[in-house]
Every structure is written in C-alpha cells, then in structure tokens.
Amino acid sequence: MRAPTPFEQRVYDTISKIPKGEVVTYGQLAKKLKSSPRAVGQALRRNPYAPQVPCHRVIKSDGTLGGYNGKMHSKKKIALLKKEGVRFVAGKVYCKKQVHW
C-alpha cells in the first residue's frame, strides 16, 4: 500500500472534522479544497484509514450515497451512517445536519 499523496491527506484531514451524524457532499468538499468532486471521490476511494477517517459521511449532491471503499451503494456505508443517526427516506440520505464550511 502506498502512502497518501499530499492532496489525499488534505482530504482525509478535512473529512476528519465532519461530526458524527452529519454529512457533506463531494461538491462541497471539493469547493472547500479548491478541487473537483471527481478528485475528491478518487481520494476517498483510496482512504486507507476508513472508517476512522469518515469518508462514509460524504454523499452525492442528490442525496444518494455515492461509493464507499470503491464500491457503489455499500451496505457498510449505510450501516455506518445509520449507526450515527442519519436517516434515509426513499433511498436518499435525510439528514437535518449538514456540514457548512
């Protein structure tokens, strides 16, 4: 396994600040990092620290999950979010608390 790149480490450091029960979108995270949602997604796909570094708290802008550990719509991602109190309605994340940078 390779060490994270400086950009990947910035992503991991930033998402480490997302509180339990809250989510942020790939786009919001990309804007914060002055990057693109795709680059953020690729960094999260390689997250060697999951779930301690909570990439499961990053979702798509339409409220759907996106991926987790390189897999789409992972049951593990759903379980982690539910354990933190995040609710789902009609297959989408329903979270009153969303991180605002």
N, C-alpha and C positions, 0 to 999 in steps of 0.2 A: 504494500500500500504506500502510495506517495504522500508526502506532506502537503497540506493545503497551500494553495497559492496565496499571495497577499490579498487578492480580491476575495477569494473564498473565505479567508479568515475574517475579513471585514464583514462579510455576510453573516458568518457564524456569530461574531461578536454582537452584531446588531440584533439578530433574532433572539439572542440570549436575553435580551431586555424585554421581550414580549411576556407580559404576565400570564399566568395560568388562567384559562377561561376566556382569553382574548385572542383575536386573530388579526392578521394584516394580509392584504392582497400582494401578489407578486408585483403588481404595478406600483403600489405604494412603497414597497420595499425598494424597488428599482429606482424610484424617484428620490428616495432618501439617500441612496448610494450613488446617485448620478450615473445610472447604468440602464440596462434594458431588462424587462421581465424575463426574457429568454436566458440571459446571462445569469440572472438570479436563480432561475429554475435549474440550470446546469450545476451551479454551485451547491444548491440544496440537494440535488440528486447524488452528489458525491460526499455529503455530510458524513464524516466518519464518527461523529460524536452523538448521533441520534440514539435515543430520544432526549438525552440530557441537553443537547443544543436543539431546541424545539422547532425543527423545520415543519412539524405537523401543524403548527399554528399559522402557516402561510397557505392561503387559499386563492382560488381564481376570483377575478372581479365579479363574475356572475353568481358567486356564492357556492359554486361546486368545488370539489376538493382539489383537483389537480393531482399530482403524484405524491408518492412517499417511497423513499428508497428506490427510486427508478421505476416504480410500478404505479399504474393509474388506479385511482379509487380503492386504495388499500383498506382492507378491513382493520388493519392495525392503526392506521391514521384515524379512522372513525372511532375506534375504541379509545385511543388516547384523548381525542377531543371530548368525547362523551364523559370520560372519567374526570375531565377538568370542568365539566358543567356546560359545555357547548351543546346546544340543541340542534336538531335537524328537522326541517319541515320540507316535505315534498322533495327529498333528496338533496337539499341545499342546506348550507350552514345558516342557522338562525342564531345570531349572536348579538345581543344588545351592546356588548362591549367590543369595540374595535379600536385598535391602536391608532392614534392620530399623532403623527410625528410633529 
